[in-house]
């Protein structure tokens, strides 16, 4: 992973492949390009004309825009990279942390193949340094485990590994000896490393990530970071009566798993339970997905990946809150042993579910895990899942939906998601949609009305939350896997969506900010 340091060195004299500066759109129609704070020394080296030079090259200061130009005479770096921050802040305001995060990510991506870059971007306080560090580390992410090994070896031998991520970032303008700055950067490194681990899991082909494989990864990380882990295999799941998880995994040669990760703090006053949907591959089962809808279904375990990463990050940060992660892992495949539409499953909670569509499988594995998590009586349960295409229709590809049995908690989770730069939107749970899941055969069906399908899924999950327990459901179907061109700190492929929201929720809970 990209190395990162705080530096007090002057941009003009630092040995690096590039100096990164920020530029923005000036206020008003005639505002022009503005050089952002942090780049004063660089601007001075251009005789105060850096903005006009960049404008000549077509730069506008638009968010994520990257413009490269030769460094002035006397610089030890050959290139200056100007990255757009968007609109100039209003008077007495500063650049937002997510604007900084996105700019750092765009710059890091633009410098793929470079060994070192100095970031001379706006740093007013420790939070800014943390945002820049996080953005740079997330933007430099690359998943190359299955790409051109022979070519890569040859390139490294010749010293020209153009595909390698930016190797080192020096953040200028911070205070390396200041405890707050050091803590902000150390936090960013821990969160970014675990988020990138989640991305790796999402991007791993399903032939190399069965439920058993995922459980093994979780066990190894738990051992490394002092987290207690328990893995229920198919025998234990059968003995325990986990009909939902077993029913989904029944058609696969790779048996399901339920993994419990427990991080505890001796100073904790609150307990959070995170539950992740971990369908390592989703064919739809007997209700087979049509052609064109299977190719990205390795990402259907992104919720479990986010939960896993968040628990490990909480442990690495030493948060004063107990965090339990539940990974509901199964592979949904069609075969002679697969669950059929019309079958009835007896869930862990004792409720029976008529399966009307085997492609509505995520709610089945989550229902078992939520019911089990409820037995510990946590202060709140948050489940994370790539659950419904309906949520993508409602909110698009970059925003996840939030549902809850507590409006105040839903608002808190939404505000926290926005705080860390993860677009989200609070969604209702209309009681009139519950009737559509009535079954003549079982306690409930796994399908209801087509319209409002994302809300129907939330209502289904609500049925399995323990009495009196606060619960929220994050449907990350849209932003969990990005199929377009990279932007900001978001790569093509697995994004690690919801990791930062869960970690910040744990931090706020530890601080007593959520009551």
N, C-alpha and C positions, 0 to 999 in steps of 0.2 A: 504494500500500500504506500501511497505517496507520503514522504516524510514532511513534517511541518514544524517550523520554529518561529518564535517571535524574535524580531531583530531590531536593533537601534541603528543599524548601519544606514548611511545615506544612499539613496537610490543611485546617485551619480557615480559612486565608487564601488558599488557591490558587484562582485563577479557573478554573473548569471547569464542565462541564454536570453532572457527578456525581462523588461520592467513593465509591469501592468499598472495602468492608471485608469481612473474613472472619468467619464465625461457624461454630460446630461443635456437635456433640452432646456434651453432658457425659457423663462416665463413669457407668455404672449406670442403673437405671431411673428414678431421681429426680435425675439429674444436671442436667437442664435445658439451656438454651441458653448457650453460652459465646462471648464475644467474643474473637476471635483476636488475637494480637500484631500490632502495626502500627496498630491502631485505637484506641489509648488516648486520644488527643486527641479523637477523635470521640465515644467513650463518655463522656468527661468533659463534653463539651458537652451531653449528654443527662442530666447529673447522675448518671452511673453507671448509668443505667437503660435503656441501649440494648437489652440482651438481653431485658428484660421487655417493652419496647415491641414488639420484633420478635415475641416469643412471642404477644403480643396479636393481632398481624397474621397469625398462623398459621405463622410460620417455625419450622423444626425443626432447621436446621443440616445437613440432608441434602445429600449431594454434588450439586453443580450447581443446587441450589435458589436462586432469585433473588427477593429481596423488596425493593421500593422504598418509601421513605418520605421525607417532606419533611425537608430539612436544618434544624438548629436555627437560631435567630436569630443573626446575626452571621457565618454562613458565606457565602463568596462563590460557593459551588456550591449550587444549589437543591435537589438531590436526593442522598440517600445510598442506595447500592445495597449490600445485604448478600447475599453469595454463600456458599452452604454448602460447607464443607470436609470434611464427613463426621464421623467419630469424632474426639474429642480424642485426641492422642497420649498414649502411656504416659509415666509420669514419666521425665524426662531424655531424652526423644525429641522430635523436631520433626516438623512436617508434612512428609510426603514430597513430593519434587519433582513427582511426577505429580499428586498431589492439588492442588498449587498450580497446575500447568499447566492442569488441567481447570477449576479455579475461575476462573482468569483468562480462559479461553476462554468459559465460560458468561457471565461478566460482559460481555465484549466483544460477544458476540452480543446480549445484552439491551440494549446501548446503541447498536444500529444507528441511524444517523441523527444521532448526537451528534457534536459537533466535538471535544470534549476530555473526558477522564476521568482522574482521579487514582486510582491503585491503592494503597490503604493496607493491603496484605496482608502476611503474615509474611515477613520477610526476615532470616534469621540468617547467611547466608553467600552468596558469589557465585553458587553453584549455584542458590540460591532465586531470585535476581534473573533468572538466565538462564531458569529454568523459567517464571517469570511472564511474561517478555518473549515467550518462544516461544508460550505458551498464548494470550496476548492477540493476537499477530499471526496465529496460526492460527485463533483463534475469530472474528476480525474478517473472515475471508475471505469473499468473495462473488464469484460468477461471473455477471455480468450482461451479457456481451457481446452477447447476442442478445435482450435484453429491452427492450421499450418505450422505444426511443430518443427518440421524440417526447415521451412523458410525462416522461422523465428531464430533457430539456432545459427543459421548461416548469417542472418542479419546481425546478431549479437557478436558473432566472431569478427565481422567486419566493422563493428562499432557503429552500426547504422540501424538501430532498432526503431524504425519510424512508427511502429504500432504501439510501442510501450507507453503507458500513461506517464504524465509529467511526474518525474521522480522526486522533486523536492520543491517546497514552497517556503519562502521566507516572508512572513507578514511584517511589514514596516508600519511604524506609527504606534505600535502597542508598547507595553511596558513589561519586558521580560521578567523583571524582579518584583513586579507588583502581584500580590497573591490573587487578587480578583481577576487579573488578566490571565495569569497562569491557569487558574481554575476554569475560566471560560474556555480556554483552548483545550485543556485536558478533557473537559466534558465533551466538547465538539469531537475530539478524536475518538473517544469511547463510543459515542452515539453513531458517528459516521462509520466506524469499523463494523459495528454490529448491524447497522442498516445495510451496508455493503455485503455482509454475510447473508442477510435475508435475500438480497438481490441475487447472489450466487445460487442460493437454493431454488429460487423461482426460475432462474435461467437454466438450471441443470436438466438435461433431458430425462424424461420419465423412465427410460430403461436403466438409468443410473440413480434414480431416487424413488425407490419403493417406500412404503410405510416403514418397513424394517430399516432401510438405509437412513431415512430421516431420523428415526428414533436413535440410531447409532450416533449420528451427528450431534443430537441433543445430549446424549449421554457423555460424549467426549467434552463438550463445552461445559456441561455441568460440573464434571470432575475438575476441569481447569479453573473454574471460577467459584468453587465452593457452594454450588447449588445442589440441593437434594433432588434426586430424580427417581421416578418410579415408572416403569414401562409395563403396561398390561398387554400381553400377547393374545392371540386368538383363543387360547385355552382359558386364560383369566377373564377375557371378555365374555366368553360363553358362560363361565361359572357365575360371573357377576350380573348376567342378564342385560348386556348392552345390545339390545336388539337393533337399534338404529345403526350403530357403527358396523355391526356384523352383517346386517342386511345390505348395506351399501357395498361392503367388501366381498360379499358372497360369490360374485361372478369372477373374481380375479384369482390368479395363482399366487399373487402376492398378498398375504393375509394382512388384515388391519392391525392398528396399534392405537392405544390411548396413552399418551405420555403426560406425566405430571411433573412440572418443574417448580420447586419451592425455594424461593429466596426469602430468608428471614433476617430481620434486624433486631438486636436486643433492645433497641430504643424505639421500636415501632409501636404506634398507638392505633394504626389502621391496617386493614388487610384488603388488598385488591385481588380479584381473580380475573385473569385474561383468558379467553377461550378462542382458539383459532381453528377455522375450517382448513383441513389438510388433505384435500383430495389430490393425491400425487399425479393422477391422470384421470380426466373425466371424459369418457366416451359417450356418456349419457345412459349407459347400461342398455337394457332392452329397449328403452325409449331412445334409440340411437340418434345422436346428433347428425344433422345433414352434412353433406360434403361442404367444406369451407368453414365449418365451425369447430373442427377438431384440432386444427394445427397449433393453436396456442394454449390448449387445455393442460399443458404442463404447469400453467400458472395458477391452477385452481387450488393450490396449497399456499397461496400468498398470505392468507390470513394467519395460518399456523406459523409461517416464516416470520411474520411481523410480531406475533406473540412471543415466539422463541427469542428473537433479537431483543425485544423490549425487556424481557426478564433478565437476560444476560447483561444488558446495559445497566439495568437497575443494580445488579450485583457489582458490576465494575465501578459504578458511581457510589456505592455504599449508601444508598438511599435509606432513610429511616422510616421505612414502610415495608410491610410484608407483601410480597407479590408472588402469586401462584399462577403459573401458566399451564393451560391444558391444550394439548395438541391432539386433535381428533383426526387420525390419519387412516385413509383407506384409498383404494384404487377402484374406480367405478367402471366395470367391464361387463360386456354381454357374454354369457356362456350358458351351458345347460344348468349350472348351479346358481345363476343370477336371480336376484329378486325380480318378480314379474309385476307389471301393473295389475292391480287387483289383490295382490298379497297383503296380508296384515302383519305388521311387526309389533311385538310387545317391547316397548322401550324400557330403558333403565328405570325411569320414574314409575313404571307400572302401567302407564297409559298405552292404549293401542292405537296404531296409526295405519290407515288404509293407504297404500301406496298407489296413487293414480298415475304418477309419472315418475319413472326411475331417474330422470334427469333433474328432478327436484331433490337431489340427494344431500346437498350440503346442510340443509335444515335438519336432516335426520341424524347426521353425525354430531352436529352442534347440540341438538336437543339432549342427547345422552350426556355430552360433556357438561352442558349447562346444569342439568339436573344433578350430576355428580358434584360439580363445583359448589352448588348451593348447599350441600351437606356441611361444608366448612363454615357456613354463615359469614361470608366475607361482607365487608361494608359496601362493596359494589362489585358487580360483574360486568365486564365489557367483552362482548364477542366481536370478532373481526372475520369477515368472510367475503370472498368473491361470490356473492350469493345469487344475484338476479340480473338478467339482461334488462329487465324492466327499469332497474335503477339507472342503467346507462341511458335508456331512452329518456328518462326524466331529467337527469343531471349531466349527461355527456360523459366524455372520457377522462376528465380531469378532476371531477368533484365526487366525493363519496357522501352517501346519505347517513344520517344519524337518527335512529329511533330509540325511544326509551319509555319506561313505565313511570318516569319521573321528569316532569318538564324542566325543573330547575337543573337537574343533572344533565339533561340533554343540552341545555343552554351552556352549561359549564364545559362540556366536552367540545361543543362547537367553538366556543371562544378559545379554548386551548388549541384546537386544530388550527384556527386562524392565526393564533399567536406564533406557532412554529412554522407557518407557511404551507399548511396542507389544506387546500380548498375543500370545504365540506358544507353541508346544508342540513338543517333540522327538518325532519319529516314526521308526519303524524302517524298515529295508529288508529284509524277510524274503526269504531266498534262494529259498524254495520257490515264491514268486510269479513268479520269472523264467521257469520252464518254460512258463507260460501264454502267453508271447510267442514261443515257438518257431514258426517258419513252415516249411512244406514247400517253399516257393518261394524265400524270401530268408533272409538272415542273421538277421533278427528281424522281428517284426510290430509295428505301432504300437499294438496293443491286446492285453490279456491278460485275466486273470480280472476279472469285474465287481466282486466283493467285494474291498475293499482297493484300489480303482481309483487312489486318490491315491498309494499306495505303488508300484503297478505303474508309474505315470508316472515316479516317482523312479528306479526300477530301470532303466527305458528310458534316461533321461538319463545314468545312471551309466556305461552302455556306451560313451559318447562322451567321457568324461573321460580326458585323457592319463595314461599310466602314471606312478604315483608322485606325482600332483598331488592335494593336499587340495581337497575340493569340498563345497559345501553347496547345497541346493536349498530355496528358500522358495516355498511354494505359498500365494499371497496371495489366492486366489479369493474367500474370504469377506469380508475387511475392505477390499479395494481400492475397492469402490464401495458407498456407504451409501444405501439406498433409504428408510429411515425418517426420523423427525424428527431434527434436529440434537441433539447432546448434547456437553457439555464443549467441546472445541476441534474436534470432528468435525462437518463440515457434511453436508448432503445432497448426494449425488453423489460425485465423486472425492475420496478421502481423502489420497492421498500416502503410503499405507502402505509401509513398508520403507525410505523415504528416511533416516529418522533412525537406523535400525539399521545401514544401510550406512555412513553417515558416522561413527558411533561406532566401528564395526569398523575403519574406516580410521584413526581417531584412536588406538585401542588398539594397532593394528599399528605405527603411527609411533612410539609411545612404547615399543615393545618388550614390551608386556604379554602378547602371545600367543605368545611363543617364537620 
